[in-house]
Amino acid sequence: MAEKSLLMLSTGGTIASVNTKEGLAPGESGQDLLSLVGNIPYQITVKDILNLDSSNIQPEEWQLIAKKVYQYRNDYDGIVISHGTDTMAYTASMLTFMLQHINLPVVLTGSQMPITQPLSDAPDNLKAAFAAAAQCAPGIYVAFDRKIIRGCRSVKVRTTAFNAFESVNVPPVAEITSDGLVMNEQPKPVDGDCILNTKIDTNVALIKLFPGFDPHIIQAMADNGTRGIVIEAYGIGGMTYIRRNVAAAIANLSRAGIPVIASSQVLYEKSDFTRYEVGRQALLAGAISARDMTSESAITKLMWALGQGMNVEQVKQFFQTDVAGEISLK
């Protein structure tokens, strides 16, 4: 079997960080990272495209990363992106929408400790990412702590432990065991050609409800240019409507052409706004259910939808569409 040809795009992050007077900051190149991984049975090309802590990875960087993946998608068997952990789930989710029908595996990874530290998790995470890039079906993934997660289902759930990421509401695509890379999901053929589309609208907001939340804040956001909102409701989908009527605020926004996506602040299992009166009020007001999507996936999907010029009804239809496994419709 011919040796797989992989591309590694380095963007910085903890994995590439070194000690400075101001604290840890990215300093190692992609080639530096590769030299510390050890023997890898693939032909790997390295390109440094960014050198940022992931807290500074923003929409402009998402667009650059997506363009680089698209540029090289036909030149390699798979692509690995080394990335900081704090915003990795956002990047992976956005790449899912910017690079729909991608024709090769694209795997993001990073680490909780810099690769130069003796007990770092970086070498194992990079090895897992290279294996996934060589063996997984086309798609966007996160490789971390011996798990391969669909990018649009990934969430960072721990700040220091090595098992920092979870696959929310679906099993990991694959896991690394003593048997090697074990697939949990059957590969699905790519439907259609990959089209790069990096048009997004970042005038959005993500709100977490809390007792006493003033719904006038929502209207103030809209009055100041916010074009879409994701609201993390309570439990399976509850929103306040006594004294502080969040549902009425949603209705006002919907009438003004501003889509409001309703998700749950509970990490696991789906929201169901039809179950309780406090949820039905929101649906009747025009809220669009995010079902079992992660907040990272919901906010990036909304940015992408608004970037395409979708109106409220089109956004609703788009959120009832499974683009790449980000939502369960049954």
Backbone bond lengths (Angstrom), bond angles and torsions (degrees), N, CA, C in turn:
res aa  C-N    CA-C-N  psi(-1)  N-CA   C-N-CA  omega(-1)  CA-C   N-CA-C  phi
1 M - - - 1.452 - - 1.531 109.40 -
2 A 1.348 115.77 133.67 1.461 119.88 -178.22 1.523 110.36 -66.30
3 E 1.315 115.81 146.36 1.459 121.71 179.07 1.517 109.64 -66.67
4 K 1.323 116.74 131.12 1.471 120.92 -179.84 1.532 109.70 -68.44
5 S 1.330 114.84 141.25 1.455 121.73 177.89 1.529 108.80 -104.58
6 L 1.333 116.26 118.24 1.457 121.49 -175.83 1.526 110.66 -120.58
7 L 1.320 115.34 151.23 1.457 122.18 175.36 1.517 108.74 -112.85
8 M 1.318 116.86 134.94 1.457 122.00 173.98 1.525 108.68 -112.72
9 L 1.326 116.23 120.90 1.457 122.41 175.72 1.522 107.92 -102.99
10 S 1.309 117.15 118.75 1.463 121.96 -177.11 1.524 109.95 -97.43
11 T 1.355 116.28 131.38 1.466 120.15 -178.69 1.527 113.36 -123.07
12 G 1.342 118.47 0.25 1.462 120.85 -178.71 1.515 111.37 107.05
13 G 1.338 117.48 -138.27 1.456 121.80 178.96 1.518 113.20 87.86
14 T 1.329 115.47 177.59 1.465 120.92 178.87 1.510 111.67 -56.20
15 I 1.312 117.23 -38.81 1.458 121.67 -176.84 1.529 111.19 -55.43
16 A 1.331 117.24 -31.89 1.468 122.37 -177.35 1.521 112.59 -106.16
17 S 1.330 117.82 13.05 1.462 120.48 -172.54 1.531 112.98 -83.83
18 V 1.326 114.07 153.76 1.467 123.14 175.87 1.525 107.53 -132.13
19 N 1.309 116.50 160.51 1.459 121.31 177.98 1.534 110.78 -73.11
20 T 1.327 115.36 132.48 1.464 121.49 173.82 1.534 107.78 -130.41
21 K 1.317 116.96 174.61 1.460 120.63 178.70 1.524 111.57 -63.64
22 E 1.333 116.66 -26.29 1.463 121.32 -179.30 1.518 112.76 -94.26
23 G 1.332 117.81 1.34 1.461 121.30 -176.88 1.514 111.32 114.19
24 L 1.329 116.34 -175.44 1.460 120.22 -179.70 1.523 111.02 -63.66
25 A 1.327 115.73 136.17 1.464 122.00 177.81 1.523 108.37 -150.31
26 P 1.343 118.09 146.94 1.463 120.61 -179.97 1.521 111.89 -55.84
27 G 1.338 115.74 133.76 1.456 120.06 -178.61 1.514 114.17 -149.60
28 E 1.330 116.92 -19.25 1.465 120.79 -179.63 1.525 110.23 -88.30
29 S 1.313 117.16 143.61 1.461 121.77 176.23 1.524 109.95 -82.65
30 G 1.300 115.90 168.72 1.458 119.68 175.81 1.516 112.00 -61.68
31 Q 1.320 116.79 -37.59 1.469 119.98 178.03 1.520 110.23 -65.79
32 D 1.343 117.59 -35.99 1.460 120.75 175.64 1.532 110.21 -60.49
33 L 1.331 116.15 -44.30 1.466 120.31 179.22 1.518 110.66 -60.69
34 L 1.319 115.54 -46.84 1.461 120.07 -177.20 1.522 111.40 -62.23
35 S 1.317 116.98 -37.03 1.469 120.75 -177.54 1.524 112.25 -67.29
36 L 1.343 116.52 -19.37 1.462 120.22 -177.83 1.528 113.37 -100.75
37 V 1.326 116.71 1.48 1.464 120.20 -177.97 1.522 111.92 -81.60
38 G 1.315 116.73 -34.19 1.465 120.13 -175.30 1.512 111.04 102.42
39 N 1.309 116.08 -167.62 1.463 121.47 -175.65 1.528 111.15 -67.54
40 I 1.338 115.94 128.20 1.465 122.12 178.44 1.519 107.83 -131.30
41 P 1.341 117.75 129.74 1.471 120.32 -174.29 1.527 114.22 -83.26
42 Y 1.323 116.44 42.18 1.462 120.09 179.74 1.527 109.18 -137.47
43 Q 1.310 115.06 157.90 1.461 120.99 173.24 1.526 107.34 -89.41
44 I 1.326 117.46 114.48 1.466 120.86 -171.37 1.524 111.53 -118.20
45 T 1.307 115.02 128.72 1.465 123.08 172.63 1.524 107.98 -105.33
46 V 1.319 117.08 138.15 1.469 121.45 -177.74 1.521 109.87 -116.62
47 K 1.327 115.50 135.21 1.466 121.30 174.00 1.529 108.26 -134.79
48 D 1.319 116.71 126.83 1.461 122.14 175.93 1.529 108.62 -88.85
49 I 1.330 117.14 118.77 1.464 119.53 -178.02 1.526 112.52 -113.03
50 L 1.341 117.21 -22.19 1.460 122.25 176.91 1.515 108.98 -147.10
51 N 1.321 116.72 166.79 1.464 120.84 175.87 1.520 108.15 -145.95
52 L 1.350 115.41 66.34 1.456 121.42 -170.32 1.520 112.36 -128.43
53 D 1.321 115.64 145.24 1.461 120.15 162.22 1.521 106.63 -62.32
54 S 1.327 118.02 141.36 1.464 118.65 -173.66 1.524 112.99 -68.00
55 S 1.345 118.27 -15.30 1.461 119.33 172.61 1.526 110.84 -62.75
56 N 1.323 117.03 -21.20 1.461 122.22 177.67 1.530 113.09 -99.91
57 I 1.332 117.08 5.41 1.464 120.11 172.83 1.518 107.73 -80.90
58 Q 1.329 116.13 116.15 1.452 122.55 -173.98 1.530 109.65 -127.89
59 P 1.331 118.47 -177.00 1.468 119.96 -176.75 1.521 114.67 -52.73
60 E 1.338 117.98 -36.08 1.460 119.68 178.84 1.529 111.29 -63.06
61 E 1.331 116.00 -36.46 1.469 120.26 177.90 1.524 110.93 -73.13
62 W 1.347 117.16 -36.15 1.467 119.24 175.02 1.521 110.05 -56.97
63 Q 1.334 115.72 -44.05 1.465 119.88 -178.70 1.522 111.07 -63.56
64 L 1.332 116.71 -41.72 1.467 120.13 178.73 1.522 110.87 -63.63
65 I 1.332 117.20 -46.72 1.466 120.67 -179.23 1.518 110.24 -61.01
66 A 1.336 116.82 -45.11 1.465 120.31 179.69 1.528 111.40 -60.69
67 K 1.322 116.84 -41.22 1.462 120.37 179.60 1.527 111.43 -64.88
68 K 1.334 116.84 -38.44 1.464 119.78 179.11 1.528 110.61 -67.52
69 V 1.331 117.06 -42.57 1.464 119.65 177.78 1.521 109.53 -60.97
70 Y 1.314 116.83 -45.76 1.460 120.56 -179.65 1.533 110.93 -62.63
71 Q 1.315 116.69 -40.16 1.472 121.43 -179.30 1.522 111.90 -60.46
72 Y 1.332 116.66 -39.59 1.465 120.60 -172.98 1.531 113.62 -103.35
73 R 1.329 118.25 5.50 1.466 121.37 -170.71 1.521 113.79 -61.12
74 N 1.314 118.11 -27.07 1.467 120.53 -177.96 1.524 113.21 -98.38
75 D 1.339 116.73 0.70 1.461 120.80 -175.93 1.521 113.27 -99.04
76 Y 1.341 117.07 -10.91 1.463 120.83 -174.70 1.526 110.19 -138.99
77 D 1.329 114.97 164.80 1.467 120.37 176.93 1.520 112.23 -82.30
78 G 1.324 117.64 -21.71 1.453 122.31 179.59 1.511 109.83 -167.59
79 I 1.335 115.74 161.07 1.460 121.48 -179.08 1.525 109.56 -128.99
80 V 1.330 116.03 134.01 1.468 122.63 174.40 1.524 108.14 -112.33
81 I 1.321 116.31 134.49 1.469 121.65 177.53 1.517 108.01 -116.97
82 S 1.342 117.27 114.91 1.462 119.88 174.14 1.526 108.00 -83.50
83 H 1.329 116.35 132.87 1.470 121.01 -164.79 1.521 108.58 -153.63
84 G 1.313 117.62 149.52 1.452 120.80 172.65 1.515 111.43 -65.27
85 T 1.325 116.51 154.77 1.465 120.23 -172.69 1.526 114.06 -81.55
86 D 1.330 118.21 -27.29 1.460 119.53 -169.68 1.521 113.69 -63.62
87 T 1.313 118.15 -35.81 1.466 120.42 179.36 1.527 112.20 -118.14
88 M 1.318 116.51 15.12 1.468 119.54 -177.21 1.530 112.17 -60.08
89 A 1.336 117.57 -39.89 1.466 120.29 -178.86 1.527 111.16 -65.21
90 Y 1.340 116.81 -34.97 1.464 120.00 176.49 1.528 110.75 -66.66
91 T 1.338 116.28 -45.25 1.464 119.79 179.34 1.515 110.83 -61.97
92 A 1.333 116.91 -45.99 1.463 120.66 -179.44 1.524 111.18 -61.77
93 S 1.332 116.74 -39.93 1.466 120.21 178.87 1.521 110.90 -65.98
94 M 1.326 117.37 -45.16 1.460 119.57 -178.55 1.526 111.91 -66.25
95 L 1.332 117.36 -39.46 1.464 119.32 177.37 1.530 110.90 -60.70
96 T 1.335 116.83 -30.96 1.460 121.13 177.26 1.521 111.08 -58.17
97 F 1.339 116.68 -38.31 1.469 120.04 -177.95 1.526 112.26 -89.26
98 M 1.318 117.41 -33.17 1.460 119.98 179.40 1.529 112.46 -73.07
99 L 1.323 116.71 -25.51 1.469 121.68 -175.13 1.526 110.96 -124.09
100 Q 1.332 115.91 51.22 1.460 119.62 -179.62 1.527 110.28 -62.64
101 H 1.338 115.27 141.33 1.471 123.35 -178.61 1.531 112.10 66.20
102 I 1.317 116.74 30.12 1.463 119.75 178.20 1.528 109.34 -56.24
103 N 1.319 117.26 141.49 1.465 121.70 -169.92 1.523 114.39 -98.62
104 L 1.335 117.70 12.28 1.464 120.72 177.66 1.525 108.29 -153.49
105 P 1.341 117.52 161.38 1.464 119.04 176.69 1.526 111.59 -72.15
106 V 1.333 115.35 132.47 1.463 122.75 175.92 1.521 106.34 -120.73
107 V 1.332 117.09 118.98 1.462 121.23 -169.90 1.521 110.55 -122.57
108 L 1.329 116.13 119.69 1.460 120.99 175.89 1.523 109.53 -92.34
109 T 1.318 116.11 141.64 1.458 120.57 175.50 1.518 109.59 -152.56
110 G 1.307 114.76 166.59 1.458 121.89 178.09 1.511 107.90 -164.50
111 S 1.315 117.35 -149.89 1.462 119.41 -179.70 1.516 110.24 -159.87
112 Q 1.314 115.06 163.34 1.461 122.04 177.15 1.523 111.87 -89.14
113 M 1.328 116.14 -15.59 1.468 122.20 177.03 1.521 109.24 -132.53
114 P 1.330 118.52 146.44 1.469 120.10 176.73 1.524 110.96 -57.12
115 I 1.297 116.18 148.11 1.462 120.85 -174.88 1.521 112.52 -64.47
116 T 1.330 117.97 -23.81 1.462 120.44 -178.41 1.524 113.11 -78.75
117 Q 1.317 118.19 -10.98 1.459 120.24 178.25 1.527 109.59 -79.79
118 P 1.338 117.23 139.01 1.475 121.19 -171.27 1.529 114.71 -55.96
119 L 1.320 119.07 -36.34 1.466 121.48 -176.21 1.530 112.88 -101.68
120 S 1.317 116.32 20.14 1.461 120.45 -176.66 1.525 112.26 -61.76
121 D 1.326 114.01 146.53 1.467 121.46 173.90 1.525 111.94 -85.73
122 A 1.324 117.07 -1.45 1.463 120.75 -174.46 1.529 114.27 -61.17
123 P 1.348 119.81 -47.85 1.469 118.21 -178.08 1.527 113.51 -58.53
124 D 1.331 117.19 -43.66 1.463 119.66 179.84 1.525 111.69 -65.74
125 N 1.335 116.93 -38.74 1.458 119.08 179.31 1.527 111.70 -66.67
126 L 1.323 116.63 -39.25 1.461 119.65 177.35 1.524 111.27 -66.11
127 K 1.330 116.92 -41.59 1.469 119.65 177.82 1.526 110.56 -60.93
128 A 1.338 116.43 -41.97 1.463 119.93 178.67 1.518 110.83 -63.97
129 A 1.323 116.89 -40.60 1.456 120.53 -179.89 1.525 111.75 -65.24
130 F 1.333 116.80 -41.54 1.466 119.60 178.06 1.529 110.76 -64.58
131 A 1.338 116.68 -40.45 1.464 119.70 178.42 1.527 110.86 -63.54
132 A 1.335 116.69 -41.95 1.461 120.36 178.82 1.523 111.05 -65.91
133 A 1.328 116.94 -40.21 1.462 120.74 179.70 1.520 111.68 -65.13
134 A 1.328 116.29 -26.11 1.462 121.13 -179.73 1.527 112.84 -88.24
135 Q 1.350 117.26 -23.43 1.462 119.02 -169.57 1.522 115.82 -122.58
136 C 1.317 118.74 -22.97 1.463 120.22 -175.90 1.527 111.47 -76.06
137 A 1.321 114.95 161.76 1.458 120.83 173.95 1.526 109.25 -68.76
138 P 1.328 118.36 161.02 1.460 120.23 176.80 1.530 111.93 -54.67
139 G 1.327 115.52 140.28 1.461 120.24 -179.79 1.512 110.34 157.92
140 I 1.318 115.56 179.90 1.468 122.69 178.31 1.524 107.72 -108.05
141 Y 1.344 117.05 127.53 1.457 121.64 -174.53 1.528 111.22 -134.11
142 V 1.333 114.72 163.17 1.460 123.29 166.87 1.520 107.26 -120.19
143 A 1.332 116.70 129.67 1.467 122.02 176.47 1.516 108.09 -110.53
144 F 1.341 115.79 122.79 1.460 119.23 -178.10 1.523 109.38 -159.27
145 D 1.324 115.83 134.44 1.464 122.54 175.25 1.534 111.15 50.67
146 R 1.326 116.13 47.13 1.466 123.85 175.12 1.532 114.05 67.96
147 K 1.327 116.79 16.85 1.459 121.33 175.13 1.520 109.57 -119.67
148 I 1.326 115.68 141.95 1.458 121.98 174.70 1.527 106.40 -111.17
149 I 1.332 115.65 117.20 1.463 122.57 -171.84 1.521 109.84 -116.01
150 R 1.310 116.29 138.41 1.464 118.86 172.66 1.526 107.99 -59.56
151 G 1.330 116.68 130.83 1.458 120.29 -172.01 1.508 114.16 -56.08
152 C 1.334 117.47 -40.40 1.462 121.63 -177.21 1.521 112.75 -78.89
153 R 1.341 117.72 2.63 1.469 122.04 174.89 1.524 111.55 -116.53
154 S 1.311 116.90 4.91 1.460 120.85 -176.09 1.526 111.10 -86.59
155 V 1.335 115.65 141.00 1.457 122.35 175.92 1.522 108.58 -142.29
156 K 1.322 116.27 134.61 1.457 119.40 173.41 1.521 108.28 -79.98
157 V 1.341 116.64 122.40 1.463 120.99 -174.00 1.532 112.88 -119.21
158 R 1.338 117.83 -6.29 1.469 120.95 178.84 1.526 108.92 -137.56
159 T 1.334 115.45 145.37 1.462 119.75 -175.25 1.519 113.28 -92.10
160 T 1.342 118.40 -28.40 1.464 120.20 -175.77 1.530 113.63 -126.67
161 A 1.325 118.14 -28.21 1.469 120.51 -177.43 1.527 110.21 -68.05
162 F 1.323 116.15 154.48 1.462 120.63 -177.34 1.530 112.47 -70.46
163 N 1.344 117.10 -27.28 1.470 118.58 177.78 1.529 109.06 -87.59
164 A 1.321 114.78 62.62 1.470 121.76 -169.93 1.517 113.34 -73.99
165 F 1.337 118.22 -25.56 1.460 120.91 -173.74 1.531 111.70 -114.78
166 E 1.326 114.23 144.85 1.455 121.25 174.61 1.524 109.64 -122.57
167 S 1.326 114.83 152.24 1.457 121.65 171.19 1.527 106.19 -94.03
168 V 1.316 117.04 110.45 1.465 121.53 -170.13 1.527 111.21 -90.10
169 N 1.317 114.64 123.30 1.469 125.21 174.24 1.524 115.12 70.39
170 V 1.315 118.10 3.22 1.465 122.30 169.38 1.527 107.37 -143.44
171 P 1.337 118.61 152.54 1.460 119.85 177.35 1.521 110.88 -67.40
172 P 1.336 118.51 157.97 1.464 120.00 171.80 1.525 110.56 -56.05
173 V 1.305 115.76 149.02 1.470 120.16 178.12 1.522 110.55 -64.68
174 A 1.324 116.33 -37.07 1.468 121.26 -179.30 1.529 108.69 -156.00
175 E 1.327 115.34 160.49 1.457 121.80 176.83 1.519 108.78 -137.21
176 I 1.317 115.36 151.53 1.458 120.19 178.26 1.522 108.64 -99.06
177 T 1.331 115.78 121.46 1.456 122.64 179.49 1.530 108.02 -127.67
178 S 1.320 116.00 -171.15 1.463 119.56 176.48 1.520 111.71 -66.03
179 D 1.337 117.01 -13.13 1.475 121.43 176.19 1.524 111.92 -90.39
180 G 1.328 117.07 1.71 1.458 120.91 -178.83 1.514 111.07 99.23
181 L 1.319 116.46 -149.36 1.462 122.03 179.02 1.524 108.47 -83.15
182 V 1.325 116.23 109.20 1.463 122.03 -175.26 1.522 108.87 -103.26
183 M 1.323 116.72 119.30 1.457 121.66 -177.91 1.527 110.59 -80.18
184 N 1.310 116.36 133.81 1.462 122.06 174.28 1.516 111.87 -101.43
185 E 1.311 116.01 -11.15 1.458 121.54 -175.10 1.514 109.40 -130.15
186 Q 1.325 116.69 133.29 1.455 120.77 178.94 1.528 109.78 -72.44
187 P 1.340 117.17 133.33 1.468 119.52 178.73 1.523 112.10 -59.34
188 K 1.331 115.45 141.35 1.457 120.76 177.37 1.522 108.84 -113.37
189 P 1.320 117.41 137.29 1.466 119.00 -179.41 1.517 111.77 -64.60
190 V 1.333 115.67 145.15 1.460 121.10 177.86 1.525 108.59 -72.79
191 D 1.323 116.56 130.04 1.458 122.28 -177.86 1.523 109.68 -101.74
192 G 1.320 117.18 103.99 1.457 120.83 178.47 1.514 112.71 93.21
193 D 1.322 115.61 168.98 1.455 121.84 -179.18 1.528 110.62 -83.96
194 C 1.334 115.03 148.69 1.456 120.26 176.62 1.530 109.50 -70.70
195 I 1.330 115.23 130.94 1.457 121.27 176.22 1.523 107.73 -123.16
196 L 1.317 116.33 121.93 1.455 120.66 177.71 1.524 109.40 -72.82
197 N 1.331 116.18 125.45 1.456 120.48 176.90 1.527 108.18 -141.33
198 T 1.314 116.88 99.79 1.466 122.20 -175.92 1.521 112.76 -102.74
199 K 1.331 117.63 12.86 1.464 120.63 179.65 1.525 109.47 -74.69
200 I 1.314 116.79 118.23 1.456 121.41 178.78 1.515 109.77 -137.84
201 D 1.322 115.88 161.80 1.460 122.37 174.70 1.520 106.75 -120.30
202 T 1.320 116.81 115.77 1.466 121.21 -175.39 1.532 112.85 -92.34
203 N 1.325 117.24 6.48 1.462 120.44 177.85 1.526 110.44 -81.98
204 V 1.326 114.88 63.40 1.459 122.27 -177.52 1.518 108.90 -129.24
205 A 1.335 115.90 168.47 1.461 120.67 179.69 1.520 109.52 -141.40
206 L 1.321 114.95 150.77 1.461 122.99 176.24 1.523 107.29 -121.62
207 I 1.332 116.42 117.61 1.459 122.43 -173.66 1.522 110.07 -118.70
208 K 1.310 116.24 134.70 1.460 122.09 173.79 1.517 108.74 -106.37
209 L 1.336 116.84 118.56 1.456 120.15 179.78 1.526 111.09 -66.97
210 F 1.311 115.29 149.58 1.458 121.67 172.87 1.523 107.57 -148.76
211 P 1.322 118.81 154.85 1.455 120.25 179.50 1.527 110.99 -58.76
212 G 1.318 115.23 124.48 1.461 120.27 -176.84 1.514 113.37 99.88
213 F 1.336 118.00 -1.03 1.465 121.02 179.44 1.527 110.20 -59.14
214 D 1.320 116.06 131.30 1.459 121.96 -178.63 1.529 109.68 -91.43
215 P 1.336 118.21 112.84 1.470 120.07 -177.58 1.523 113.71 -65.45
216 H 1.346 117.05 -14.24 1.460 117.99 176.25 1.538 111.23 -63.31
217 I 1.334 115.85 -22.37 1.473 119.99 177.41 1.525 110.21 -61.83
218 I 1.327 115.72 -38.06 1.467 120.26 179.71 1.519 110.14 -62.80
219 Q 1.329 116.30 -45.56 1.459 119.85 179.67 1.523 110.90 -65.17
220 A 1.334 116.94 -37.58 1.463 120.57 178.71 1.527 110.97 -63.13
221 M 1.322 116.81 -38.22 1.462 120.22 176.57 1.525 110.57 -61.20
222 A 1.338 114.98 -45.87 1.463 118.90 179.97 1.521 110.97 -63.35
223 D 1.336 116.89 -40.01 1.461 120.57 -179.74 1.528 111.97 -65.18
224 N 1.333 116.17 -21.38 1.467 120.63 -178.15 1.530 112.99 -106.09
225 G 1.331 116.78 21.59 1.455 120.22 169.48 1.512 117.59 104.75
226 T 1.328 118.31 -0.15 1.460 119.60 176.89 1.519 109.53 -69.27
227 R 1.332 116.62 129.77 1.472 120.67 -174.41 1.527 113.50 -107.99
228 G 1.327 116.76 -2.68 1.454 120.84 177.40 1.518 109.56 -168.77
229 I 1.340 116.62 147.59 1.456 120.98 -176.14 1.517 110.20 -136.11
230 V 1.334 116.39 138.38 1.467 122.62 167.84 1.521 106.80 -106.78
231 I 1.329 116.41 123.93 1.461 121.59 178.14 1.520 109.15 -110.18
232 E 1.335 116.15 123.01 1.462 121.00 173.86 1.523 107.95 -85.61
233 A 1.331 115.52 105.51 1.461 121.59 -178.32 1.528 110.41 -83.41
234 Y 1.326 115.26 179.39 1.464 120.27 178.69 1.528 110.58 -81.86
235 G 1.323 116.14 145.42 1.457 122.47 169.14 1.511 114.27 46.62
236 I 1.317 115.45 -129.64 1.460 120.67 -176.88 1.526 111.58 -77.19
237 G 1.364 116.54 -8.86 1.453 118.58 175.70 1.505 114.98 144.69
238 G 1.322 118.05 46.87 1.454 120.96 -179.89 1.516 112.23 -98.20
239 M 1.355 116.01 140.68 1.465 121.90 175.29 1.527 109.20 -135.62
240 T 1.310 116.10 140.88 1.457 122.17 -179.49 1.528 111.69 -62.61
241 Y 1.359 117.32 135.77 1.457 118.81 170.60 1.535 111.97 -136.37
242 I 1.338 118.01 -1.64 1.466 120.88 173.99 1.529 108.35 -93.50
243 R 1.326 116.61 129.63 1.469 125.55 -178.39 1.534 112.37 65.69
244 R 1.309 117.54 -54.61 1.475 121.48 178.50 1.529 107.26 -112.03
245 N 1.329 116.04 95.45 1.458 121.21 -168.12 1.531 111.23 -90.90
246 V 1.323 114.86 92.23 1.461 120.48 178.70 1.524 110.44 -66.34
247 A 1.333 116.56 -37.66 1.473 120.22 -179.51 1.525 110.95 -60.11
248 A 1.316 117.60 -40.72 1.467 120.46 179.27 1.526 110.84 -64.42
249 A 1.334 116.32 -38.26 1.469 119.97 177.79 1.527 110.60 -64.49
250 I 1.338 116.57 -39.26 1.469 120.62 177.55 1.527 109.96 -62.82
251 A 1.328 116.73 -42.14 1.460 120.43 179.57 1.526 111.15 -60.63
252 N 1.319 116.16 -41.65 1.469 119.46 179.00 1.520 111.22 -62.38
253 L 1.333 117.00 -41.94 1.461 120.54 179.42 1.518 111.36 -66.70
254 S 1.318 116.68 -42.59 1.468 120.19 -179.70 1.515 110.92 -61.06
255 R 1.321 115.98 -41.70 1.476 119.50 178.18 1.523 111.31 -65.09
256 A 1.332 115.89 -28.28 1.467 120.31 179.74 1.529 112.25 -86.69
257 G 1.333 117.38 4.08 1.460 120.83 177.44 1.513 114.42 83.92
258 I 1.332 117.36 21.20 1.468 121.89 -179.98 1.522 108.80 -109.67
259 P 1.331 118.70 112.44 1.461 120.67 -178.35 1.522 111.91 -71.53
260 V 1.333 115.39 140.26 1.455 122.44 176.51 1.523 107.88 -120.74
261 I 1.334 116.26 117.39 1.459 122.38 179.62 1.520 108.06 -94.79
262 A 1.320 116.85 128.70 1.459 121.82 -177.97 1.521 110.06 -107.33
263 S 1.331 115.85 115.82 1.465 121.04 177.67 1.524 108.07 -121.32
264 S 1.326 115.94 -172.74 1.463 120.42 178.96 1.517 109.97 -113.45
265 Q 1.341 116.47 143.46 1.461 119.62 174.78 1.519 111.38 -80.84
266 V 1.341 116.69 -2.71 1.464 121.24 172.15 1.524 107.71 -83.96
267 L 1.322 117.17 131.38 1.459 120.83 -170.60 1.520 112.95 -68.73
268 Y 1.328 116.90 -41.78 1.461 119.85 -172.06 1.526 112.46 -105.80
269 E 1.326 113.75 151.01 1.465 125.26 178.90 1.527 110.79 73.92
270 K 1.321 114.34 166.10 1.463 119.56 -169.49 1.525 112.07 -86.01
271 S 1.317 115.04 159.94 1.461 120.92 168.05 1.524 108.30 -88.25
272 D 1.324 115.68 150.51 1.466 121.08 178.08 1.523 107.31 -144.99
273 F 1.306 116.12 95.28 1.460 120.97 -174.10 1.525 112.79 -77.23
274 T 1.345 116.97 -0.62 1.463 119.86 176.92 1.523 111.85 -89.98
275 R 1.324 118.53 -8.76 1.468 121.66 -171.93 1.526 112.63 -73.46
276 Y 1.325 116.83 -46.56 1.460 121.72 -174.73 1.517 111.31 -117.77
277 E 1.317 115.67 156.56 1.462 121.04 177.36 1.528 111.12 -56.53
278 V 1.340 116.94 -39.36 1.467 120.60 -177.57 1.529 112.10 -67.68
279 G 1.322 117.29 -18.57 1.451 120.90 174.37 1.518 111.85 -91.04
280 R 1.328 116.39 -39.52 1.466 120.07 179.92 1.520 112.19 -62.74
281 Q 1.323 115.69 -33.79 1.457 119.07 177.06 1.532 110.43 -58.33
282 A 1.339 116.02 -40.85 1.470 120.48 -179.76 1.520 111.28 -67.49
283 L 1.327 117.35 -42.51 1.465 120.50 178.96 1.524 111.12 -63.85
284 L 1.333 115.89 -42.90 1.462 119.41 178.85 1.526 111.38 -63.02
285 A 1.326 115.89 -28.44 1.466 120.78 178.68 1.520 112.69 -77.65
286 G 1.324 116.64 -12.50 1.462 119.98 177.25 1.509 115.34 114.42
287 A 1.330 117.77 6.02 1.465 120.13 178.34 1.525 110.29 -63.22
288 I 1.324 115.97 144.55 1.468 123.23 179.64 1.523 108.11 -105.95
289 S 1.325 117.44 120.60 1.463 120.60 -175.59 1.517 111.52 -73.05
290 A 1.345 115.16 135.97 1.466 121.37 174.55 1.518 111.61 -91.42
291 R 1.333 116.97 -0.59 1.477 122.38 -179.70 1.520 110.67 52.61
292 D 1.341 117.35 -116.42 1.473 119.60 -175.44 1.527 112.63 -108.52
293 M 1.319 117.19 23.32 1.459 120.83 179.82 1.523 110.69 -72.00
294 T 1.325 116.04 151.94 1.458 120.61 170.57 1.529 108.70 -74.09
295 S 1.320 116.16 158.25 1.467 119.33 176.63 1.522 110.83 -64.13
296 E 1.344 116.62 -35.74 1.462 120.90 178.40 1.528 110.91 -62.11
297 S 1.311 115.81 -41.59 1.460 119.62 179.97 1.526 111.02 -72.33
298 A 1.341 116.88 -38.98 1.465 120.35 -178.44 1.526 111.66 -64.72
299 I 1.328 116.80 -43.42 1.474 118.59 -176.61 1.523 111.22 -72.03
300 T 1.329 118.12 -36.02 1.460 119.63 178.36 1.527 111.21 -73.42
301 K 1.328 116.84 -35.36 1.470 119.97 176.69 1.524 110.07 -65.06
302 L 1.330 116.76 -38.20 1.457 120.58 177.77 1.528 110.76 -66.61
303 M 1.331 118.12 -43.88 1.464 121.16 176.64 1.522 110.65 -56.09
304 W 1.326 115.60 -45.58 1.463 120.16 -176.93 1.528 110.57 -67.03
305 A 1.336 116.07 -42.54 1.463 120.09 -179.89 1.527 111.30 -61.37
306 L 1.327 116.59 -45.46 1.465 119.97 179.46 1.531 111.39 -66.66
307 G 1.327 116.09 -31.68 1.460 120.11 176.31 1.513 113.42 -64.16
308 Q 1.335 115.82 -23.12 1.473 120.58 177.65 1.524 111.63 -87.58
309 G 1.342 116.61 -0.11 1.469 120.10 179.79 1.512 113.75 80.34
310 M 1.329 118.49 20.46 1.466 121.51 -179.28 1.517 111.12 -68.64
311 N 1.347 115.97 141.07 1.453 120.95 172.83 1.535 109.39 -87.87
312 V 1.319 117.36 -178.46 1.470 120.81 -174.69 1.526 111.52 -57.86
313 E 1.318 117.19 -45.95 1.464 120.24 -178.15 1.527 111.04 -65.86
314 Q 1.324 117.43 -38.79 1.466 120.49 177.97 1.522 111.38 -68.05
315 V 1.340 117.12 -37.88 1.464 120.17 175.06 1.526 110.03 -61.93
316 K 1.329 116.45 -41.83 1.470 120.55 178.42 1.522 110.95 -59.31
317 Q 1.319 116.59 -45.90 1.465 120.26 178.37 1.524 111.16 -63.83
318 F 1.335 116.64 -38.69 1.459 120.94 179.98 1.526 110.94 -64.98
319 F 1.322 117.00 -36.67 1.459 120.56 178.61 1.530 112.04 -77.51
320 Q 1.302 116.76 -6.39 1.462 121.39 172.10 1.527 110.56 -101.59
321 T 1.330 115.26 14.26 1.468 122.50 179.07 1.518 109.50 -117.12
322 D 1.308 116.95 131.65 1.465 121.98 176.15 1.523 108.01 -90.61
323 V 1.325 116.22 106.11 1.457 121.41 -177.69 1.531 111.57 -75.86
324 A 1.337 115.96 -48.23 1.471 119.28 -174.78 1.529 111.49 -154.12
325 G 1.331 116.47 38.42 1.457 119.83 177.35 1.508 114.42 90.38
326 E 1.352 117.75 10.65 1.465 120.11 -176.03 1.524 113.02 -79.67
327 I 1.346 117.64 -13.59 1.457 121.13 -176.15 1.524 109.87 -142.97
328 S 1.324 115.87 144.32 1.468 121.40 174.88 1.512 107.56 -100.44
329 L 1.317 116.19 123.80 1.465 120.69 -174.21 1.509 113.20 -98.09
330 K 1.329 118.00 -5.64 1.469 120.37 -179.26 1.514 109.82 -103.40
